[in-house]
Amino acid sequence: MNISPFRAVPVKGSRVSEWGEGPIWFGERLYYVDIEGHKIVAYDPASETEKVWDAGERVGTVVPRASGGLVIAGDLGFSLFDPQTGKKKQVADPEAEKRPENRFNDGKCDPAGRFWAGTISTVKKTGNAALYRLDADLRVTRMFPGVTNSNGICWSADTRTLFYIDTPRKQVLAFDFDLARGTICNDRVAFDTVAKGLPGSPDGMTIDENDHLWIAMCHGGLVVCLDPATGSEVARVEVPDAAETTACAFGGPDLATLYITTGVKRDAGEIHGGKLFRAHPGVRGVPAFAFAG
């Protein structure tokens, strides 16, 4: 491979998260979470400052709400969160009784404003988690069972394809997606990261204006860009001294900055583990979708 990698740098003013995850750009801020720190974070690049809220639980992902505020998914399932007051209202937890060892992990909203988020088996029980859909009327539907560690999710520009990562498979799956009905079918392997010789495990993911996937390789200190149309690798972003590269999202006024979250690798002596990073790989992202409920 003759690709010259881009190099990410730590973001000035960002905190050190125990396990940063779930970045999403909305309005003029980048929102993300610190799962193990039980925090929701909003980074303002204009002032190079962050506002931090205590979520009161491990929160795996956060998305904006069209009517105002945020929606989170974590230990207690789906909840509405008011950043003005810091108050939280639980909506639903589909696994609370039968799978209490599970918690929600990564997720995003589809173009129609439905919130898709999946769970993770914290005891690493294979196939014991699932991908769910939260509709605007706050009903929850299980969409894809047999998951172990639900992670990155995004949609193609024509909305016909949903891309999804269940980390232990070390694959990126693709589904046919019906936007009107919010359904998926015909799952297949879009990429096998082992076959491509990529280090680490696929974690969070985003998509750019060219329908290329940007995938954070956890334990690999890397974000890789892959083209689903050709199966080829397009670009790489190295994340120095932060092997636990967890997720990525394009942000900034022109969506040209790739923000990358990381976690702390215990006893590794890393300089930047847990910090928020940024890079400018020469391509723009696409706007995030808000929850319609």
C-alpha positions in Angstrom: 0.0 0.0 0.0 1.4 3.4 -1.0 -1.0 5.6 0.9 0.7 8.4 2.8 -1.1 8.6 6.1 -2.5 11.8 7.6 -1.5 12.5 11.2 -4.0 13.6 13.8 -3.1 16.0 16.6 -4.7 16.4 20.1 -7.4 19.1 20.3 -6.4 22.1 22.4 -8.7 22.4 25.4 -10.1 18.9 25.3 -10.3 16.8 28.5 -8.8 13.3 29.0 -11.7 10.8 28.9 -11.5 7.4 30.5 -13.1 6.1 27.3 -14.1 8.7 24.8 -16.8 7.7 22.2 -19.6 8.7 20.0 -18.6 12.1 18.5 -21.3 14.0 16.5 -21.2 17.5 15.1 -24.4 19.5 15.5 -24.9 23.3 15.4 -21.5 24.8 16.3 -20.3 22.1 18.7 -18.9 18.6 18.8 -20.8 16.4 21.2 -19.2 13.2 22.5 -19.3 10.9 25.6 -16.9 9.5 28.1 -18.4 6.1 28.7 -16.5 5.0 31.8 -16.4 8.6 33.2 -20.3 8.8 32.9 -20.0 12.1 31.1 -21.5 14.0 28.1 -19.2 16.5 26.6 -19.7 19.5 24.2 -16.5 20.9 22.6 -16.6 24.4 21.1 -13.8 24.9 18.7 -14.3 28.7 18.5 -13.4 29.1 22.2 -11.4 25.9 22.5 -13.5 25.0 25.6 -15.6 22.1 26.7 -18.8 21.9 28.7 -19.3 18.6 30.7 -22.4 17.1 32.1 -22.6 14.1 34.5 -24.9 11.5 32.9 -25.3 9.4 36.0 -24.5 6.2 34.1 -22.2 4.8 31.5 -23.6 6.5 28.3 -22.5 5.0 25.0 -23.8 7.5 22.6 -25.5 10.9 22.3 -27.6 12.5 19.5 -29.3 15.9 19.2 -33.1 16.1 19.4 -35.0 18.1 16.8 -37.2 19.7 19.4 -34.2 20.7 21.6 -31.9 18.9 24.0 -30.2 15.5 23.5 -31.0 11.8 23.5 -28.6 9.4 25.1 -28.4 5.6 25.3 -26.4 3.8 28.0 -26.7 1.7 31.1 -30.4 2.6 31.6 -31.4 2.3 27.9 -32.7 5.3 26.0 -33.2 8.7 27.9 -34.0 12.3 27.0 -31.4 14.7 28.4 -31.9 18.5 28.9 -28.5 20.2 28.8 -29.9 23.4 30.2 -31.0 21.8 33.5 -28.9 18.6 33.4 -32.1 16.6 34.0 -32.7 13.2 32.4 -35.9 11.3 31.6 -35.7 7.6 30.9 -37.7 6.4 27.9 -37.1 2.7 27.6 -34.6 -0.1 28.3 -35.5 -3.2 26.2 -32.9 -5.4 27.9 -33.2 -4.4 31.5 -34.9 -7.6 32.7 -33.5 -10.4 30.5 -29.9 -9.0 29.9 -29.0 -6.8 32.9 -25.3 -7.2 32.2 -25.7 -5.4 28.8 -25.6 -1.7 28.2 -26.2 0.5 25.1 -23.1 1.5 23.1 -22.8 3.4 19.8 -25.6 4.7 17.7 -26.9 7.5 15.3 -30.1 8.8 13.8 -31.2 7.8 10.3 -32.2 10.5 7.7 -35.9 10.2 8.9 -34.9 11.0 12.5 -35.1 7.5 14.0 -32.4 6.7 16.6 -30.5 3.5 15.9 -28.4 2.2 18.8 -27.1 -1.2 19.8 -26.1 -2.9 23.0 -22.8 -4.6 24.2 -22.4 -7.6 26.3 -20.2 -6.4 29.1 -19.3 -10.0 30.0 -18.5 -10.7 26.3 -21.2 -13.3 25.8 -21.3 -13.9 22.1 -24.5 -13.0 20.3 -26.3 -11.7 23.5 -26.7 -8.1 22.3 -28.7 -6.5 19.5 -29.3 -3.4 17.4 -32.4 -1.4 18.2 -34.5 1.5 16.7 -36.1 4.2 18.7 -38.9 5.9 16.8 -40.2 9.4 17.2 -43.2 8.1 19.2 -40.6 6.6 21.6 -41.4 3.0 20.7 -38.4 0.6 20.6 -37.9 -2.2 18.0 -35.2 -4.8 17.9 -33.8 -4.7 14.4 -30.8 -7.1 14.4 -30.2 -9.7 17.0 -27.1 -11.9 17.6 -24.8 -9.0 18.3 -21.9 -9.0 20.8 -20.5 -5.4 20.7 -22.7 -3.0 18.7 -20.6 -0.2 17.3 -20.4 2.1 14.2 -23.4 2.8 12.1 -24.1 5.1 9.1 -26.1 5.5 5.9 -25.2 6.0 2.2 -26.1 9.3 0.6 -28.9 7.6 -1.4 -30.2 6.1 1.9 -30.4 2.6 0.3 -27.6 1.1 2.4 -27.0 1.0 6.1 -23.4 0.2 7.2 -22.9 -1.4 10.6 -20.1 -2.8 12.8 -20.4 -5.6 15.4 -16.8 -5.3 16.6 -15.8 -8.9 17.4 -16.7 -10.0 13.9 -14.0 -7.6 12.6 -16.2 -6.8 9.7 -18.3 -4.0 8.3 -21.7 -5.2 7.4 -24.0 -3.7 4.8 -27.8 -3.9 4.8 -30.5 -2.9 2.3 -32.3 0.0 4.0 -35.8 1.2 3.4 -36.0 4.8 4.5 -39.8 5.0 4.4 -40.3 2.0 6.7 -37.1 2.1 8.6 -36.3 -1.5 7.9 -33.2 -3.5 7.0 -32.6 -6.7 5.2 -30.1 -8.7 3.1 -27.1 -8.4 5.4 -23.7 -9.1 3.9 -20.0 -8.4 4.5 -18.9 -5.1 3.0 -15.3 -5.3 4.4 -13.3 -7.8 6.4 -10.7 -5.9 8.4 -8.6 -9.0 9.1 -8.4 -9.8 5.4 -7.3 -6.3 4.7 -4.6 -6.6 7.3 -5.8 -3.7 9.4 -4.5 -3.4 13.0 -6.9 -3.5 15.9 -10.7 -3.9 15.8 -13.3 -1.8 13.9 -15.1 0.5 16.3 -16.9 3.8 15.6 -17.6 4.9 12.0 -18.7 7.8 9.9 -19.2 8.5 6.2 -18.0 11.4 4.0 -19.4 13.3 1.0 -18.0 10.6 -1.4 -19.8 7.7 0.4 -16.4 6.6 1.8 -16.4 5.0 5.3 -14.0 6.3 8.0 -13.5 3.6 10.6 -11.7 3.9 13.9 -9.5 0.9 14.6 -9.5 0.4 18.3 -6.2 -0.9 19.7 -4.7 0.1 16.4 -4.2 3.9 16.8 -5.7 4.4 13.4 -8.6 5.6 11.4 -8.9 4.0 8.0 -11.0 5.2 5.0 -12.5 2.5 2.8 -14.5 2.8 -0.5 -17.5 0.4 -0.4 -17.9 0.7 -4.2 -14.4 -0.6 -5.0 -13.4 -2.3 -1.8 -10.2 -0.3 -1.8 -8.5 1.6 1.0 -8.5 5.4 0.3 -6.7 7.0 3.2 -5.3 6.5 6.7 -5.1 8.8 9.7 -2.6 7.9 12.4 -3.5 8.8 16.0 -0.1 9.0 17.8 0.3 7.8 21.4 -3.4 6.8 21.6 -3.8 3.2 20.5 -7.4 3.0 21.8 -8.9 4.9 18.8 -12.6 4.6 19.4 -14.7 6.7 17.0 -14.7 9.6 14.5 -16.9 12.3 13.0 -16.5 15.2 10.6 -17.2 18.6 12.1 -16.5 22.3 12.0 -18.4 24.9 10.0 -17.5 23.3 6.7 -17.5 19.7 8.0 -13.8 19.4 6.9 -12.3 18.5 10.3 -12.2 14.8 11.3 -12.6 14.6 15.1 -11.4 11.4 16.7 -12.2 10.1 20.2 -9.8 7.9 22.2 -9.7 5.9 25.4 -7.0 5.5 28.1 -4.9 2.3 27.7 -4.0 1.3 31.2 -0.3 1.0 32.1 0.8 1.8 28.5 2.5 5.0 29.3 0.8 6.8 26.4 1.0 10.6 26.2 -2.3 11.3 24.6 -4.6 8.4 25.4 -8.2 9.6 26.2 -7.8 12.9 24.4 -9.9 14.3 21.5 -8.0 14.5 18.3 -8.5 16.3 14.9 -7.2 15.9 11.4 -7.8 17.5 8.0 -7.8 14.7 5.4 -9.0 16.9 2.5 -12.6 15.7 2.3 -15.9 16.9 3.9 -18.3 14.9 5.9 -22.1 15.0 5.8 -24.5 16.7 8.3 -25.7 14.6 11.2 -29.4 13.8 11.6 -31.4 14.8 14.8 -33.9 12.6 16.6 -37.4 13.4 15.4 -39.1 12.7 18.7 
